Amino acid sequence: LAILAPNASGKTNFLEAIVVMLRGKSFRANASDLVMWGEDNFVVRGEVEHAEGKSLVAVEYQVPQKLFRIEENSAPVSPVTFFGRYPFVLFLPEDTFLFNRGPTGRRNFLNTSLATSRQYLANIVQYHRVLRQRNAALKKAQSIEDIAVWTDLLTTHAVEVWAHRQSFVSYLASHVPAIYTDLFAENLDIAISFVPGAPNMESLGEILSDAWQYEKRYRYTMYGPHRDDIAVYVGGKLAQDTMSRGQLRGLVIAMKVAAYGYMKQSLGHDPLLLFDEVLSELDAARQKNLLAHLPATQTILTCTSIPEEVKKRNDVFVLDVRPLAAGAP
């Protein structure tokens, strides 16, 4: 599906509505900010066809009550449970800067790529819950024993989170170089590594004990998965130091396609691909190569004009969202 319209015509809003329906969460705003000016609620409804059949999904937010509600086949579901229920891979134009900015965005990439694993989702939610409690305890602790129980719990969940993240990054390392070459016809020496938020993942408890005097001063947990990162090297140098903006954009697209492959391998069925302006800043040859090598799965992409390669295909539906944005039926 190609979402066609000029810039500032509602293409990204349309894609955002799909994401809210599938994940119960926007990629750029809080629930209250999604409500149209002058209105007191929003509702996104749709039918999702998946491996187990079809589901009617509704996501609603009521401003007066600050009530957020997700329904699946008319039954309420927990936002945490729902988060990874319908897998998809999302590319946004700002992802081009994934490696030019801090590690928060890269950790978010890890989390969204792994959220389809119920076990990972449970562990990362529990890890951050314990992290908040440990940080709160650090503000009052007089001795290391006062936070010992939180340190033990944090270490337990950290081990599980790291196991999932290491497995995923290993998959990226072994697949991204070939995917990048296929998509962009450029052979680069790409190496991807996991950078854990502790000097030694097997000794987090000891590391936190050694850091007690500093943590007491800063009142913050200094080591753990909340400090994790991914490093990408090209020819032995950090990607952000050696690649052009177009190449960095291609690298992120290749990583997103690899994430799709990892999800498919884990789930046994295809995730959805959602690409916002993925073709912009690519010349005609790169657009052609990218479209020719994308996975054969349901793909929704936004664009300001239909590339020639898309026009030649008979499996593409084009939707002009301008009438929808204007409130037409």
Kinemage of the C-alpha trace (Angstrom):
@kinemage 1
@onewidth
@group {chain A} dominant
@subgroup {mainchain}
@vectorlist {calphas} color= white
{ca leu a 1} P 0.000 0.000 0.000
{ca ala a 2} L 1.459 3.363 -1.048
{ca ile a 3} L 0.140 6.359 0.893
{ca leu a 4} L 0.369 9.214 -1.608
{ca ala a 5} L 0.113 12.942 -0.881
{ca pro a 6} L 2.233 16.097 -0.893
{ca asn a 7} L 4.194 17.003 2.217
{ca ala a 8} L 2.141 18.220 5.204
{ca ser a 9} L -0.994 16.474 3.896
{ca gly a 10} L -1.465 13.873 6.638
{ca lys a 11} L 0.587 10.893 5.417
{ca thr a 12} L 2.501 10.479 8.670
{ca asn a 13} L -0.684 10.986 10.686
{ca phe a 14} L -2.277 8.132 8.755
{ca leu a 15} L 0.732 5.912 9.499
{ca glu a 16} L 0.639 7.022 13.136
{ca ala a 17} L -3.006 5.947 13.396
{ca ile a 18} L -2.031 2.466 12.191
{ca val a 19} L 0.769 2.291 14.789
{ca val a 20} L -1.576 3.394 17.585
{ca met a 21} L -4.066 0.714 16.563
{ca leu a 22} L -1.406 -2.013 16.441
{ca arg a 23} L 0.634 -1.026 19.495
{ca gly a 24} L -1.594 1.169 21.622
{ca lys a 25} L 1.094 3.841 21.593
{ca ser a 26} L 2.196 6.612 19.259
{ca phe a 27} L 5.771 6.904 18.026
{ca arg a 28} L 5.863 10.651 18.666
{ca ala a 29} L 3.301 11.817 21.217
{ca asn a 30} L 1.461 11.014 24.426
{ca ala a 31} L -2.151 9.854 24.238
{ca ser a 32} L -3.502 13.258 25.327
{ca asp a 33} L -1.590 14.974 22.514
{ca leu a 34} L -3.253 12.773 19.892
{ca val a 35} L -6.688 14.265 20.510
{ca met a 36} L -7.813 16.787 17.900
{ca trp a 37} L -8.058 20.364 19.140
{ca gly a 38} L -11.506 21.078 20.536
{ca glu a 39} L -12.356 17.390 20.994
{ca asp a 40} L -12.380 15.376 24.201
{ca asn a 41} L -11.397 11.951 22.870
{ca phe a 42} L -9.958 9.936 20.022
{ca val a 43} L -10.809 6.439 18.810
{ca val a 44} L -8.875 4.323 16.315
{ca arg a 45} L -10.613 1.153 15.129
{ca gly a 46} L -9.663 -1.484 12.611
{ca glu a 47} L -9.593 -5.139 11.668
{ca val a 48} L -6.296 -6.990 11.895
{ca glu a 49} L -5.729 -10.276 10.113
{ca his a 50} L -3.022 -12.334 11.822
{ca ala a 51} L -1.733 -15.878 12.255
{ca glu a 52} L -4.626 -16.841 14.533
{ca gly a 53} L -7.431 -15.296 12.484
{ca lys a 54} L -8.985 -11.826 12.535
{ca ser a 55} L -9.390 -9.373 15.400
{ca leu a 56} L -11.353 -6.169 15.774
{ca val a 57} L -9.151 -3.684 17.600
{ca ala a 58} L -10.122 -0.350 19.157
{ca val a 59} L -7.850 2.117 20.948
{ca glu a 60} L -9.520 5.019 22.752
{ca tyr a 61} L -8.505 7.894 25.002
{ca gln a 62} L -10.951 10.074 26.975
{ca val a 63} L -9.517 13.457 27.975
{ca pro a 64} L -11.887 14.361 30.885
{ca gln a 65} L -11.289 11.049 32.681
{ca lys a 66} L -7.711 10.641 31.388
{ca leu a 67} L -8.888 7.150 30.500
{ca phe a 68} L -6.900 5.065 28.032
{ca arg a 69} L -8.579 1.881 26.833
{ca ile a 70} L -7.649 -0.881 24.396
{ca glu a 71} L -10.176 -3.448 23.235
{ca glu a 72} L -9.654 -6.596 21.223
{ca asn a 73} L -12.864 -8.194 19.971
{ca ser a 74} L -14.777 -5.979 22.437
{ca ala a 75} L -12.751 -7.242 25.436
{ca pro a 76} L -10.375 -4.887 27.302
{ca val a 77} L -6.684 -5.784 27.214
{ca ser a 78} L -3.634 -4.529 29.111
{ca pro a 79} L -1.414 -2.043 27.224
{ca val a 80} L 1.668 -4.055 28.242
{ca thr a 81} L 0.177 -7.309 26.940
{ca phe a 82} L -1.022 -5.596 23.773
{ca phe a 83} L 2.291 -3.850 22.995
{ca gly a 84} L 3.865 -6.707 21.056
{ca arg a 85} L 0.692 -8.475 19.977
{ca tyr a 86} L 0.745 -7.329 16.343
{ca pro a 87} L 4.374 -7.145 15.145
{ca phe a 88} L 5.593 -4.555 12.721
{ca val a 89} L 8.797 -2.783 11.759
{ca leu a 90} L 8.639 0.997 11.503
{ca phe a 91} L 11.017 3.319 9.654
{ca leu a 92} L 10.757 7.079 10.189
{ca pro a 93} L 12.841 9.790 8.489
{ca glu a 94} L 14.415 10.751 11.827
{ca asp a 95} L 15.799 7.212 12.110
{ca thr a 96} L 18.471 8.427 9.688
{ca phe a 97} L 20.114 9.995 12.756
{ca leu a 98} L 20.017 6.816 14.847
{ca phe a 99} L 23.805 6.777 15.086
{ca asn a 100} L 24.369 10.539 15.242
{ca arg a 101} L 22.473 10.923 18.498
{ca gly a 102} L 22.586 9.339 21.935
{ca pro a 103} L 22.001 5.669 22.785
{ca thr a 104} L 18.362 6.124 23.878
{ca gly a 105} L 17.079 5.714 20.316
{ca arg a 106} L 19.216 2.628 19.787
{ca arg a 107} L 17.892 1.038 22.991
{ca asn a 108} L 14.380 1.839 21.787
{ca phe a 109} L 15.211 0.005 18.550
{ca leu a 110} L 16.284 -3.015 20.611
{ca asn a 111} L 13.103 -2.917 22.691
{ca thr a 112} L 10.644 -2.506 19.824
{ca ser a 113} L 12.381 -5.240 17.824
{ca leu a 114} L 12.225 -7.662 20.750
{ca ala a 115} L 8.785 -6.714 22.080
{ca thr a 116} L 7.132 -9.574 20.209
{ca ser a 117} L 8.779 -11.940 22.742
{ca arg a 118} L 6.464 -12.211 25.749
{ca gln a 119} L 9.397 -13.266 27.898
{ca tyr a 120} L 11.509 -10.289 26.861
{ca leu a 121} L 8.621 -7.873 27.342
{ca ala a 122} L 7.988 -9.207 30.857
{ca asn a 123} L 11.679 -9.001 31.753
{ca ile a 124} L 12.245 -5.478 30.434
{ca val a 125} L 9.107 -4.193 32.169
{ca gln a 126} L 10.194 -5.815 35.451
{ca tyr a 127} L 13.750 -4.552 35.023
{ca his a 128} L 12.649 -0.928 34.678
{ca arg a 129} L 10.208 -1.301 37.569
{ca val a 130} L 13.017 -2.552 39.828
{ca leu a 131} L 15.364 0.125 38.467
{ca arg a 132} L 12.932 2.862 39.515
{ca gln a 133} L 12.583 1.299 42.971
{ca arg a 134} L 16.352 0.936 43.373
{ca asn a 135} L 16.936 4.553 42.324
{ca ala a 136} L 14.296 5.680 44.835
{ca ala a 137} L 15.948 3.562 47.553
{ca leu a 138} L 19.349 5.086 46.740
{ca lys a 139} L 18.031 8.499 47.763
{ca lys a 140} L 17.444 7.264 51.318
{ca ala a 141} L 19.971 4.440 51.718
{ca gln a 142} L 22.538 4.748 54.485
{ca ser a 143} L 24.375 1.539 53.684
{ca ile a 144} L 24.736 -0.887 50.806
{ca glu a 145} L 22.521 -3.370 52.678
{ca asp a 146} L 19.589 -0.964 52.331
{ca ile a 147} L 19.509 -1.553 48.576
{ca ala a 148} L 20.692 -5.182 48.518
{ca val a 149} L 17.270 -6.645 47.720
{ca trp a 150} L 16.835 -4.281 44.753
{ca thr a 151} L 20.349 -5.019 43.511
{ca asp a 152} L 19.634 -8.763 43.525
{ca leu a 153} L 16.341 -8.319 41.667
{ca leu a 154} L 17.916 -5.931 39.168
{ca thr a 155} L 20.692 -8.410 38.430
{ca thr a 156} L 18.212 -11.252 37.909
{ca his a 157} L 16.187 -9.346 35.310
{ca ala a 158} L 19.295 -7.844 33.693
{ca val a 159} L 20.654 -11.309 32.868
{ca glu a 160} L 17.460 -12.166 30.965
{ca val a 161} L 17.321 -8.819 29.139
{ca trp a 162} L 20.966 -9.142 28.087
{ca ala a 163} L 20.454 -12.672 26.773
{ca his a 164} L 17.704 -11.485 24.399
{ca arg a 165} L 19.584 -8.374 23.311
{ca gln a 166} L 22.805 -10.273 22.635
{ca ser a 167} L 20.941 -12.805 20.505
{ca phe a 168} L 19.286 -10.060 18.467
{ca val a 169} L 22.483 -8.060 17.937
{ca ser a 170} L 24.304 -11.248 16.892
{ca tyr a 171} L 21.570 -11.744 14.273
{ca leu a 172} L 22.051 -8.163 13.071
{ca ala a 173} L 25.806 -8.659 12.858
{ca ser a 174} L 25.448 -11.729 10.662
{ca his a 175} L 22.685 -10.415 8.383
{ca val a 176} L 22.937 -6.615 8.006
{ca pro a 177} L 26.062 -6.535 5.785
{ca ala a 178} L 24.456 -8.779 3.120
{ca ile a 179} L 21.096 -6.992 3.408
{ca tyr a 180} L 22.785 -3.621 2.937
{ca thr a 181} L 24.560 -4.921 -0.171
{ca asp a 182} L 21.314 -6.339 -1.589
{ca leu a 183} L 19.320 -3.175 -0.925
{ca phe a 184} L 21.843 -0.593 -2.043
{ca ala a 185} L 24.290 -2.478 -4.313
{ca glu a 186} L 27.236 -1.330 -2.202
{ca asn a 187} L 29.602 -3.769 -0.534
{ca leu a 188} L 30.889 -2.380 2.780
{ca asp a 189} L 32.840 -3.928 5.641
{ca ile a 190} L 30.090 -3.574 8.274
{ca ala a 191} L 30.565 -4.923 11.804
{ca ile a 192} L 27.897 -4.648 14.510
{ca ser a 193} L 28.529 -5.238 18.205
{ca phe a 194} L 26.531 -5.114 21.417
{ca val a 195} L 27.822 -2.648 24.010
{ca pro a 196} L 26.447 -3.691 27.414
{ca gly a 197} L 25.859 -1.128 30.124
{ca ala a 198} L 28.345 -2.831 32.453
{ca pro a 199} L 32.018 -3.807 32.073
{ca asn a 200} L 31.145 -7.459 32.702
{ca met a 201} L 27.605 -8.787 32.248
{ca glu a 202} L 28.337 -11.840 34.392
{ca ser a 203} L 29.342 -9.742 37.424
{ca leu a 204} L 26.703 -6.988 37.554
{ca gly a 205} L 26.034 -7.553 41.274
{ca glu a 206} L 29.714 -7.120 42.144
{ca ile a 207} L 30.046 -4.113 39.861
{ca leu a 208} L 27.089 -2.396 41.534
{ca ser a 209} L 28.549 -3.164 44.960
{ca asp a 210} L 31.850 -1.576 43.948
{ca ala a 211} L 29.969 1.461 42.636
{ca trp a 212} L 28.066 1.991 45.899
{ca gln a 213} L 30.024 5.076 47.005
{ca tyr a 214} L 29.368 6.784 43.650
{ca glu a 215} L 25.740 5.698 43.413
{ca lys a 216} L 25.087 7.024 46.903
{ca arg a 217} L 26.404 10.414 45.762
{ca tyr a 218} L 24.521 10.550 42.443
{ca arg a 219} L 21.450 8.581 43.646
{ca tyr a 220} L 21.298 6.721 40.382
{ca thr a 221} L 22.030 3.153 39.249
{ca met a 222} L 25.202 3.463 37.209
{ca tyr a 223} L 25.317 0.088 35.439
{ca gly a 224} L 22.822 -2.218 33.754
{ca pro a 225} L 20.774 -2.683 30.572
{ca his a 226} L 19.449 0.868 30.867
{ca arg a 227} L 22.941 1.922 29.702
{ca asp a 228} L 23.201 -0.546 26.788
{ca asp a 229} L 24.122 0.518 23.272
{ca ile a 230} L 24.859 -0.813 19.778
{ca ala a 231} L 28.043 0.077 17.895
{ca val a 232} L 28.370 -0.207 14.122
{ca tyr a 233} L 31.764 -0.057 12.457
{ca val a 234} L 32.504 0.349 8.748
{ca gly a 235} L 36.044 -0.478 7.774
{ca gly a 236} L 37.036 -0.430 11.427
{ca lys a 237} L 35.635 3.062 12.085
{ca leu a 238} L 32.365 4.061 13.719
{ca ala a 239} L 29.625 4.311 11.079
{ca gln a 240} L 28.666 7.854 12.101
{ca asp a 241} L 32.266 8.972 11.586
{ca thr a 242} L 32.751 7.513 8.120
{ca met a 243} L 29.389 7.115 6.360
{ca ser a 244} L 27.521 9.819 4.451
{ca arg a 245} L 24.004 10.773 5.460
{ca gly a 246} L 22.588 8.689 2.601
{ca gln a 247} L 24.670 5.693 3.647
{ca leu a 248} L 23.576 6.053 7.280
{ca arg a 249} L 19.973 6.129 6.104
{ca gly a 250} L 20.617 2.956 4.116
{ca leu a 251} L 22.290 1.328 7.124
{ca val a 252} L 19.263 1.977 9.324
{ca ile a 253} L 16.911 0.645 6.631
{ca ala a 254} L 19.049 -2.505 6.390
{ca met a 255} L 18.871 -2.900 10.182
{ca lys a 256} L 15.093 -2.523 10.088
{ca val a 257} L 14.824 -5.168 7.372
{ca ala a 258} L 17.072 -7.431 9.470
{ca ala a 259} L 14.782 -6.827 12.454
{ca tyr a 260} L 11.893 -7.972 10.271
{ca gly a 261} L 13.810 -11.200 9.535
{ca tyr a 262} L 14.528 -11.775 13.219
{ca met a 263} L 10.868 -11.302 14.130
{ca lys a 264} L 9.743 -13.634 11.362
{ca gln a 265} L 12.219 -16.287 12.506
{ca ser a 266} L 11.048 -15.962 16.112
{ca leu a 267} L 7.316 -15.791 15.388
{ca gly a 268} L 6.983 -18.065 12.376
{ca his a 269} L 4.985 -15.472 10.432
{ca asp a 270} L 5.569 -12.116 8.749
{ca pro a 271} L 5.494 -8.792 10.570
{ca leu a 272} L 4.143 -5.718 8.818
{ca leu a 273} L 6.540 -3.182 7.294
{ca leu a 274} L 5.687 0.505 7.825
{ca phe a 275} L 7.956 2.932 5.980
{ca asp a 276} L 7.500 6.698 6.231
{ca glu a 277} L 9.236 8.506 3.340
{ca val a 278} L 11.743 5.671 3.014
{ca leu a 279} L 12.348 6.549 -0.649
{ca ser a 280} L 13.182 10.199 -0.117
{ca glu a 281} L 16.859 11.156 -0.362
{ca leu a 282} L 17.461 8.061 -2.506
{ca asp a 283} L 18.290 8.422 -6.190
{ca ala a 284} L 16.273 6.505 -8.794
{ca ala a 285} L 18.755 3.604 -8.941
{ca arg a 286} L 18.739 3.131 -5.156
{ca gln a 287} L 14.944 3.392 -5.046
{ca lys a 288} L 14.705 0.695 -7.703
{ca asn a 289} L 17.116 -1.614 -5.894
{ca leu a 290} L 15.466 -1.079 -2.511
{ca leu a 291} L 11.970 -1.816 -3.833
{ca ala a 292} L 13.224 -4.884 -5.682
{ca his a 293} L 14.798 -6.402 -2.570
{ca leu a 294} L 12.295 -5.568 0.162
{ca pro a 295} L 10.800 -8.648 1.888
{ca ala a 296} L 7.664 -10.052 0.288
{ca thr a 297} L 5.290 -9.063 3.071
{ca gln a 298} L 2.512 -6.527 3.540
{ca thr a 299} L 4.185 -3.136 3.300
{ca ile a 300} L 2.746 0.327 3.834
{ca leu a 301} L 4.887 3.225 2.697
{ca thr a 302} L 4.286 6.935 2.373
{ca cys a 303} L 5.554 8.960 -0.557
{ca thr a 304} L 5.006 12.283 -2.318
{ca ser a 305} L 5.138 10.693 -5.773
{ca ile a 306} L 4.892 7.157 -7.097
{ca pro a 307} L 8.277 5.815 -8.259
{ca glu a 308} L 8.373 4.281 -11.713
{ca glu a 309} L 9.217 0.872 -10.241
{ca val a 310} L 6.020 0.962 -8.190
{ca lys a 311} L 3.932 1.936 -11.213
{ca lys a 312} L 5.120 -1.196 -13.027
{ca arg a 313} L 3.863 -3.541 -10.314
{ca asn a 314} L 0.365 -5.003 -10.174
{ca asp a 315} L 0.405 -5.749 -6.427
{ca val a 316} L 0.416 -2.131 -5.232
{ca phe a 317} L -2.615 -0.173 -4.082
{ca val a 318} L -2.273 3.612 -3.976
{ca leu a 319} L -4.247 5.654 -1.437
{ca asp a 320} L -4.423 9.451 -1.625
{ca val a 321} L -5.018 10.559 1.975
{ca arg a 322} L -5.815 14.187 1.207
{ca pro a 323} L -9.607 13.639 1.144
{ca leu a 324} L -9.356 11.741 4.435
{ca ala a 325} L -7.324 14.512 6.055
{ca ala a 326} L -9.947 17.008 4.860
{ca gly a 327} L -12.687 14.993 6.583
{ca ala a 328} L -14.248 13.463 3.466
{ca pro a 329} L -15.817 9.957 3.667
